[in-house]
């Protein structure tokens, strides 16, 4: 395992680059590591707020997952593992009366499958991923996952989502927009988190925040761990998430490679395996499924400090925060209107990230082999087509993803056999993704 050598006697010159196997003085490293905690925090805590998962457990498994990621990748690949928004839709669909047991089982199954995929990629390479999920399909899957959550952003009833407090929701959305366009650097990158803080203050003035649970919570205590409830009926809801996690991990590894000038192709399988292990453990103990975070990649791009030591520090800080119950209860006081507003922005960004994948990879929709599968899959995902087969329920994300993939490969095969297909107009795959701005990451 690679450790760290001291960069330039601990001094960071203007424009200098600190490599993954280097570090600065530990005082500076702790400060920079804490910045990575701030960068991941906005997205990581929103997932348990939306899904009803315990916040301390989510933080614990986020920090633990990051440390395991560093160990499994040989301490060579700088990345943070935070909560994945791709899990929100299947989690909401599989929760019953607030019981997250079945959802945790689905997260665990997704983690196991991702770990298996990582092992296969490590042994056989990643070319088969590009063949299974060309950019037209990857963009479609990402888009339908984002837009499928539109109903959750508005709210399933009068006490949830944006409609629970429309004025607070609008204040939050406007704050996010203004912070994004008025500020550069780290402040601009944290527009979601800062916008939520503005919305929180607005909710305070309207009497929408209840601090009783915060006052009753202890300062020190164990996170609330929850065991999964075995139910293969939820498996179909979570399988499409694996495809998204593969694309995210591959894209982020390539992004880090571009920034650091290092070739991480041989680490691709280890990265997928590590995220799979982290997600499996989260499902076993009550945390949200994880993914590598573009937010933290963005911070590295801004600071040019790529040391993996930062992520050890960030992971340890996240785990320490999980042992402060009062902190978790304070986060849980964020009202529904603020959460719905943040979701309105984030889910739309996730959806449009799918469009960005199409654009960057020059996907042409004049080709019906691209157009029809994407169109059908999107409508099924957005409208939340739901079918039940025996004990298994297939929600909109699953139905849309499977239908799009089957239609695409079937139409491509028939068109090729009949000589009626057009030339492939999207020759690059998920491995060729460019770095994603932090605002669009989740």
MARLUM-396391 format. One line per field, with one value per residue (C-alpha): x, y, z; residue in three letters; residue number from 1. Coordinates in Angstrom, 1 decimal, m for minus. Layout:
// residues N
X	X,...
Y	Y,...
Z	Z,...
resn	Ala,...
resi	NUM,...
END
This chain:
// residues 442
X	0.0,1.3,2.0,2.8,6.0,6.2,5.7,8.3,8.9,5.2,5.0,2.4,3.6,1.1,0.0,1.8,0.3,0.3,0.2,m1.9,1.2,2.3,1.1,1.6,2.1,m0.6,m2.1,m2.8,m4.0,m6.6,m7.9,m8.1,m9.6,m12.3,m13.1,m13.8,m16.3,m18.1,m18.0,m19.7,m22.0,m24.7,m25.5,m24.8,m27.2,m30.0,m30.4,m31.3,m33.5,m35.5,m35.6,m36.0,m32.8,m30.9,m28.5,m25.7,m25.7,m25.4,m22.5,m20.8,m21.0,m20.0,m16.8,m16.2,m16.8,m14.3,m11.6,m12.4,m12.2,m8.7,m7.6,m9.0,m7.5,m4.1,m4.3,m3.6,m7.0,m8.3,m12.1,m14.8,m17.8,m21.0,m24.7,m25.9,m29.1,m29.7,m31.0,m33.7,m36.4,m36.2,m35.8,m39.0,m40.8,m39.7,m40.4,m43.5,m44.9,m41.4,m39.8,m36.5,m35.6,m36.6,m34.9,m31.7,m31.9,m32.2,m29.2,m27.2,m28.1,m27.0,m23.7,m23.1,m23.8,m21.6,m18.8,m19.1,m19.0,m15.8,m14.2,m15.1,m13.7,m10.5,m10.0,m11.5,m11.3,m14.1,m14.8,m17.9,m19.4,m19.0,m20.8,m23.7,m24.2,m23.2,m23.7,m27.2,m28.3,m26.2,m27.7,m31.2,m30.8,m29.4,m32.2,m35.1,m33.7,m33.6,m37.0,m38.7,m38.2,m40.2,m43.2,m41.1,m39.8,m43.4,m44.5,m46.6,m49.0,m49.6,m47.0,m44.1,m42.0,m42.2,m45.9,m45.6,m44.3,m44.3,m43.0,m40.0,m39.5,m39.3,m36.9,m34.7,m34.7,m34.0,m31.2,m29.6,m29.9,m28.4,m25.5,m24.7,m24.4,m23.1,m20.1,m17.2,m14.9,m15.9,m18.9,m20.4,m19.8,m21.7,m24.7,m27.1,m25.9,m25.9,m29.3,m30.6,m29.2,m31.0,m34.2,m33.7,m33.4,m36.6,m38.3,m37.1,m38.8,m42.0,m42.0,m41.6,m38.6,m39.0,m35.9,m37.4,m35.6,m32.3,m32.6,m33.4,m30.6,m27.3,m23.9,m22.2,m23.8,m23.7,m25.4,m28.7,m27.8,m30.6,m30.6,m32.0,m35.3,m34.7,m37.3,m36.3,m39.4,m37.4,m34.5,m35.9,m36.3,m32.6,m30.9,m30.9,m29.1,m26.1,m25.8,m25.7,m23.1,m20.9,m21.1,m20.5,m17.5,m15.9,m16.4,m15.0,m11.9,m11.3,m11.8,m9.2,m6.8,m7.1,m6.5,m3.5,m1.9,m1.9,m3.3,m5.9,m7.3,m5.9,m7.7,m11.1,m12.1,m10.9,m12.8,m16.1,m15.3,m14.7,m17.9,m19.7,m18.3,m19.1,m22.7,m23.1,m22.0,m24.3,m27.2,m26.3,m26.2,m28.7,m26.8,m27.5,m25.9,m22.7,m20.9,m17.8,m18.4,m17.8,m18.2,m14.9,m13.3,m14.3,m12.6,m9.4,m9.5,m9.8,m7.0,m4.7,m4.1,m4.8,m3.4,m5.3,m4.4,m7.3,m9.8,m8.5,m9.1,m12.5,m13.6,m12.5,m14.3,m17.5,m17.3,m16.7,m19.7,m21.8,m21.2,m22.8,m26.6,m27.4,m25.7,m27.9,m31.0,m30.1,m29.8,m33.2,m34.9,m34.6,m38.3,m40.0,m40.4,m36.6,m35.9,m38.5,m36.9,m33.4,m34.8,m36.5,m33.1,m31.1,m33.4,m33.7,m29.9,m29.6,m32.0,m30.2,m26.9,m28.2,m28.7,m25.2,m23.9,m25.7,m24.3,m20.7,m20.7,m22.4,m25.4,m27.5,m31.3,m31.7,m30.9,m34.1,m32.0,m31.0,m34.3,m37.0,m35.4,m34.5,m38.0,m39.9,m37.6,m37.9,m41.7,m41.9,m39.5,m41.0,m44.6,m43.5,m44.9,m45.3,m45.9,m46.1,m44.8,m45.5,m43.9,m41.7,m42.7,m41.0,m41.2,m40.7,m36.9,m36.6,m39.2,m37.8,m34.1,m34.8,m37.1,m34.6,m31.7,m33.6,m35.1,m31.7,m29.7,m32.6,m33.1,m29.4,m29.0,m32.0,m30.9,m27.4,m28.6,m31.0,m28.6,m31.0,m29.1,m27.1,m23.4,m22.8,m22.7,m21.6,m18.4,m17.3,m18.5,m18.9,m15.1,m14.7,m16.8,m15.3,m15.3,m18.8,m19.3,m20.2,m23.6,m24.6,m23.0,m25.9
Y	0.0,3.4,5.8,9.5,11.4,15.1,17.5,20.3,20.2,20.7,24.0,24.4,26.8,28.7,26.4,23.4,19.9,17.5,13.9,11.1,9.6,13.0,15.1,18.5,19.1,17.4,20.7,21.8,18.3,18.3,21.6,20.4,17.1,18.9,20.9,17.5,16.7,20.0,19.2,15.8,16.8,18.6,15.6,12.9,14.1,14.9,11.2,10.0,13.1,12.2,8.5,8.5,6.6,7.3,10.2,9.0,5.5,7.0,9.2,6.2,4.0,6.8,7.3,3.6,3.0,5.7,4.1,0.7,2.2,3.5,0.1,m1.9,0.4,0.3,3.9,5.1,6.4,9.6,9.4,9.9,7.6,9.4,8.6,7.9,9.6,6.7,4.7,7.2,6.0,2.2,3.0,5.1,2.4,m0.4,1.3,0.1,2.3,3.7,0.3,0.5,m3.2,m4.3,m1.2,m2.1,m5.7,m4.2,m1.9,m4.9,m6.9,m4.0,m3.8,m7.5,m7.4,m4.3,m6.1,m9.1,m6.7,m5.2,m8.6,m9.4,m6.0,m6.6,m9.9,m9.3,m5.5,m3.0,m3.2,m5.3,m2.4,m0.1,m2.6,m3.2,0.5,2.8,6.5,6.6,4.0,5.4,8.8,7.4,5.5,8.5,10.7,8.4,7.9,11.7,12.5,9.5,11.4,14.4,13.3,12.9,16.5,17.8,15.5,12.4,14.3,17.7,17.2,16.2,17.7,21.2,21.5,21.1,24.7,26.4,29.8,28.1,26.0,29.0,30.8,27.7,27.3,31.0,31.0,28.0,29.8,33.1,31.4,29.4,32.5,35.1,33.1,31.2,28.6,26.5,28.8,28.3,24.6,24.4,26.2,23.3,23.1,26.9,27.2,24.6,26.7,29.8,27.8,26.5,30.1,31.0,28.0,29.0,32.5,30.7,28.4,25.2,23.8,21.7,21.3,19.0,15.9,17.8,18.8,15.2,13.6,12.8,14.3,11.0,7.7,4.9,5.3,3.6,0.4,m1.5,m5.0,m5.7,m7.6,m10.4,m10.0,m10.9,m9.1,m5.8,m7.0,m5.8,m2.3,m2.0,m3.7,m0.7,1.3,m1.0,0.2,3.8,3.1,1.4,4.4,6.9,5.0,4.5,8.1,9.4,7.1,8.5,12.1,11.5,10.0,13.1,15.5,13.6,12.5,8.9,5.8,4.2,1.6,m1.3,0.2,0.3,m3.2,m2.5,0.8,m1.0,m3.8,m1.3,0.6,m2.7,m3.7,m0.3,m0.4,m4.0,m3.0,0.0,m2.3,m4.7,m1.9,0.8,3.2,4.6,3.0,4.8,6.0,8.0,11.7,14.3,17.0,16.0,15.5,19.1,20.2,18.4,20.2,23.5,22.9,20.7,18.6,15.0,13.3,10.2,11.3,13.9,11.1,9.2,12.4,13.0,9.4,9.5,12.9,11.5,8.5,10.7,12.9,9.7,9.2,12.6,11.8,15.5,16.4,13.8,15.1,18.7,17.7,15.9,19.2,20.4,20.8,19.1,22.3,22.8,19.1,19.2,22.4,20.9,17.8,19.8,21.2,18.0,15.6,17.9,18.1,14.3,14.1,16.7,15.0,12.2,14.8,16.0,12.4,12.3,15.7,15.0,11.7,13.1,10.7,11.2,10.7,10.7,7.1,5.2,2.6,5.4,7.3,4.7,2.8,6.0,7.5,4.4,3.9,7.6,7.6,4.4,5.8,9.2,8.0,5.2,2.2,m0.5,m4.2,m7.1,m10.5,m13.0,m11.5,m9.1,m5.5,m3.7,0.1,2.7,2.9,m0.9,m1.2,1.8,0.6,m3.0,m2.0,0.5,m1.9,m4.8,m2.6,m1.0,m4.3,m6.0,m3.2,m2.9,m6.7,m6.8,m3.6,m5.0,m8.4,m6.7,m4.1,m1.3,0.2,3.4,3.5,3.8,7.5,7.2,5.2,6.1,4.6,5.5,5.2,8.3,10.6,14.0,15.4,16.4,19.8,19.2,20.8,18.0,15.1,13.5
Z	0.0,m1.0,1.9,1.6,1.2,2.3,m0.6,m0.8,3.0,3.6,1.7,m1.0,m3.7,m5.9,m8.7,m7.3,m7.5,m4.5,m5.9,m4.4,m2.6,m1.2,1.7,3.3,7.0,9.1,10.3,6.7,5.8,8.6,7.4,3.8,4.8,6.8,3.5,1.9,4.6,3.9,0.2,0.6,3.4,1.4,m0.8,1.8,4.5,2.0,1.1,4.7,5.1,2.0,2.6,6.4,7.0,10.3,9.6,12.0,10.5,7.0,8.1,9.7,6.6,4.4,6.4,6.8,3.1,2.1,4.3,2.9,m0.6,0.1,1.5,m1.4,m4.1,m2.4,m1.1,m4.7,m5.8,m4.1,m3.8,m1.2,m1.0,m0.1,m0.4,m3.9,m5.1,m7.4,m4.5,m3.5,m5.9,m5.1,m1.4,m1.3,m3.3,m1.0,2.4,4.2,7.0,7.8,8.0,6.1,6.4,2.9,1.4,3.2,1.8,m1.7,m1.0,0.2,m3.0,m5.2,m3.3,m3.7,m7.5,m7.9,m6.0,m8.3,m11.4,m9.9,m9.6,m13.2,m14.4,m12.5,m14.2,m17.7,m18.2,m18.7,m22.5,m21.9,m19.9,m22.8,m25.1,m22.6,m21.8,m24.7,m24.0,m25.3,m22.8,m19.9,m20.5,m20.6,m17.4,m15.5,m16.9,m16.0,m12.5,m11.9,m13.5,m11.8,m8.5,m9.6,m7.6,m4.4,m4.8,m4.9,m2.1,m1.7,0.6,2.2,4.8,2.6,m0.2,m1.7,m1.2,2.6,2.7,m0.7,0.5,2.2,m0.9,m3.2,m0.8,m0.8,m4.6,m5.2,m2.7,m4.5,m7.8,m6.6,m4.7,m7.8,m10.1,m7.6,m6.2,m7.5,m6.0,m3.0,m2.1,m5.6,m5.4,m2.1,m3.4,m2.5,1.1,1.5,m0.1,2.3,5.2,3.9,3.6,7.1,8.5,6.6,8.1,11.6,11.2,10.2,13.2,11.0,13.0,16.1,18.4,21.0,19.7,19.6,23.3,24.3,22.3,24.0,23.0,22.7,21.6,19.0,15.6,15.1,13.3,11.5,10.1,6.6,6.2,3.6,0.7,m2.8,m4.0,m3.8,m5.9,m9.2,m7.8,m7.0,m10.0,m12.3,m9.7,m10.2,m13.8,m12.6,m10.0,m12.6,m14.9,m12.0,m10.7,m14.1,m15.0,m11.8,m12.0,m15.4,m14.1,m11.4,m13.9,m16.1,m13.2,m11.7,m14.9,m13.7,m15.4,m13.1,m15.7,m13.6,m10.5,m12.2,m11.0,m7.5,m7.4,m8.4,m5.9,m3.1,m3.7,m3.8,m0.5,1.1,m0.2,1.0,4.5,4.5,3.6,6.4,9.0,8.1,5.9,2.4,m0.6,m1.7,m4.7,m5.5,m5.2,m8.0,m5.3,m3.8,m7.2,m7.9,m4.6,m5.7,m9.1,m7.3,m4.7,m6.8,m3.7,m4.7,m1.6,m0.4,3.1,2.8,2.4,5.4,7.4,5.8,6.4,10.1,10.7,9.2,11.4,14.5,13.7,13.6,17.3,18.2,18.3,19.0,15.6,13.8,15.4,14.5,10.8,11.1,12.0,8.4,7.4,4.5,2.4,2.4,1.5,m1.3,m2.7,m2.6,m4.3,m7.0,m8.0,m7.5,m9.2,m12.2,m12.3,m12.2,m15.1,m17.2,m16.5,m18.7,m21.5,m20.9,m21.4,m24.8,m25.8,m24.8,m26.6,m29.7,m29.6,m32.6,m32.3,m36.1,m35.7,m34.6,m32.8,m30.4,m30.5,m29.8,m26.9,m25.1,m25.7,m24.5,m21.5,m20.4,m20.6,m18.6,m16.0,m15.6,m15.5,m13.1,m15.0,m12.3,m12.8,m10.4,m11.2,m8.4,m5.3,m7.2,m8.0,m10.9,m10.6,m13.2,m13.0,m13.4,m16.1,m18.0,m17.7,m18.7,m21.6,m23.0,m22.8,m24.4,m27.1,m27.9,m28.2,m30.0,m32.6,m33.1,m33.8,m36.2,m38.0,m38.4,m39.6,m42.1,m43.2,m42.3,m39.3,m39.4,m38.4,m34.7,m33.9,m30.2,m30.3,m26.8,m23.6,m19.9,m19.5,m21.6,m19.4,m18.6,m15.1,m13.9,m12.1,m8.5,m8.9,m11.3,m9.6,m7.7
resn	Unk,Unk,Unk,Unk,Unk,Unk,Unk,Unk,Unk,Unk,Unk,Unk,Unk,Unk,Unk,Unk,Unk,Unk,Unk,Unk,Unk,Unk,Unk,Unk,Unk,Unk,Unk,Unk,Unk,Unk,Unk,Unk,Unk,Unk,Unk,Unk,Unk,Unk,Unk,Unk,Unk,Unk,Unk,Unk,Unk,Unk,Unk,Unk,Unk,Unk,Unk,Unk,Unk,Unk,Unk,Unk,Unk,Unk,Unk,Unk,Unk,Unk,Unk,Unk,Unk,Unk,Unk,Unk,Unk,Unk,Unk,Unk,Unk,Unk,Unk,Unk,Unk,Unk,Unk,Unk,Unk,Unk,Unk,Unk,Unk,Unk,Unk,Unk,Unk,Unk,Unk,Unk,Unk,Unk,Unk,Unk,Unk,Unk,Unk,Unk,Unk,Unk,Unk,Unk,Unk,Unk,Unk,Unk,Unk,Unk,Unk,Unk,Unk,Unk,Unk,Unk,Unk,Unk,Unk,Unk,Unk,Unk,Unk,Unk,Unk,Unk,Unk,Unk,Unk,Unk,Unk,Unk,Unk,Unk,Unk,Unk,Unk,Unk,Unk,Unk,Unk,Unk,Unk,Unk,Unk,Unk,Unk,Unk,Unk,Unk,Unk,Unk,Unk,Unk,Unk,Unk,Unk,Unk,Unk,Unk,Unk,Unk,Unk,Unk,Unk,Unk,Unk,Unk,Unk,Unk,Unk,Unk,Unk,Unk,Unk,Unk,Unk,Unk,Unk,Unk,Unk,Unk,Unk,Unk,Unk,Unk,Unk,Unk,Unk,Unk,Unk,Unk,Unk,Unk,Unk,Unk,Unk,Unk,Unk,Unk,Unk,Unk,Unk,Unk,Unk,Unk,Unk,Unk,Unk,Unk,Unk,Unk,Unk,Unk,Unk,Unk,Unk,Unk,Unk,Unk,Unk,Unk,Unk,Unk,Unk,Unk,Unk,Unk,Unk,Unk,Unk,Unk,Unk,Unk,Unk,Unk,Unk,Unk,Unk,Unk,Unk,Unk,Unk,Unk,Unk,Unk,Unk,Unk,Unk,Unk,Unk,Unk,Unk,Unk,Unk,Unk,Unk,Unk,Unk,Unk,Unk,Unk,Unk,Unk,Unk,Unk,Unk,Unk,Unk,Unk,Unk,Unk,Unk,Unk,Unk,Unk,Unk,Unk,Unk,Unk,Unk,Unk,Unk,Unk,Unk,Unk,Unk,Unk,Unk,Unk,Unk,Unk,Unk,Unk,Unk,Unk,Unk,Unk,Unk,Unk,Unk,Unk,Unk,Unk,Unk,Unk,Unk,Unk,Unk,Unk,Unk,Unk,Unk,Unk,Unk,Unk,Unk,Unk,Unk,Unk,Unk,Unk,Unk,Unk,Unk,Unk,Unk,Unk,Unk,Unk,Unk,Unk,Unk,Unk,Unk,Unk,Unk,Unk,Unk,Unk,Unk,Unk,Unk,Unk,Unk,Unk,Unk,Unk,Unk,Unk,Unk,Unk,Unk,Unk,Unk,Unk,Unk,Unk,Unk,Unk,Unk,Unk,Unk,Unk,Unk,Unk,Unk,Unk,Unk,Unk,Unk,Unk,Unk,Unk,Unk,Unk,Unk,Unk,Unk,Unk,Unk,Unk,Unk,Unk,Unk,Unk,Unk,Unk,Unk,Unk,Unk,Unk,Unk,Unk,Unk,Unk,Unk,Unk,Unk,Unk,Unk,Unk,Unk,Unk,Unk,Unk,Unk,Unk,Unk,Unk,Unk,Unk,Unk,Unk,Unk,Unk,Unk,Unk,Unk,Unk,Unk,Unk,Unk,Unk,Unk,Unk,Unk,Unk,Unk,Unk,Unk,Unk,Unk,Unk,Unk,Unk,Unk,Unk,Unk,Unk,Unk,Unk
resi	1,2,3,4,5,6,7,8,9,10,11,12,13,14,15,16,17,18,19,20,21,22,23,24,25,26,27,28,29,30,31,32,33,34,35,36,37,38,39,40,41,42,43,44,45,46,47,48,49,50,51,52,53,54,55,56,57,58,59,60,61,62,63,64,65,66,67,68,69,70,71,72,73,74,75,76,77,78,79,80,81,82,83,84,85,86,87,88,89,90,91,92,93,94,95,96,97,98,99,100,101,102,103,104,105,106,107,108,109,110,111,112,113,114,115,116,117,118,119,120,121,122,123,124,125,126,127,128,129,130,131,132,133,134,135,136,137,138,139,140,141,142,143,144,145,146,147,148,149,150,151,152,153,154,155,156,157,158,159,160,161,162,163,164,165,166,167,168,169,170,171,172,173,174,175,176,177,178,179,180,181,182,183,184,185,186,187,188,189,190,191,192,193,194,195,196,197,198,199,200,201,202,203,204,205,206,207,208,209,210,211,212,213,214,215,216,217,218,219,220,221,222,223,224,225,226,227,228,229,230,231,232,233,234,235,236,237,238,239,240,241,242,243,244,245,246,247,248,249,250,251,252,253,254,255,256,257,258,259,260,261,262,263,264,265,266,267,268,269,270,271,272,273,274,275,276,277,278,279,280,281,282,283,284,285,286,287,288,289,290,291,292,293,294,295,296,297,298,299,300,301,302,303,304,305,306,307,308,309,310,311,312,313,314,315,316,317,318,319,320,321,322,323,324,325,326,327,328,329,330,331,332,333,334,335,336,337,338,339,340,341,342,343,344,345,346,347,348,349,350,351,352,353,354,355,356,357,358,359,360,361,362,363,364,365,366,367,368,369,370,371,372,373,374,375,376,377,378,379,380,381,382,383,384,385,386,387,388,389,390,391,392,393,394,395,396,397,398,399,400,401,402,403,404,405,406,407,408,409,410,411,412,413,414,415,416,417,418,419,420,421,422,423,424,425,426,427,428,429,430,431,432,433,434,435,436,437,438,439,440,441,442
END
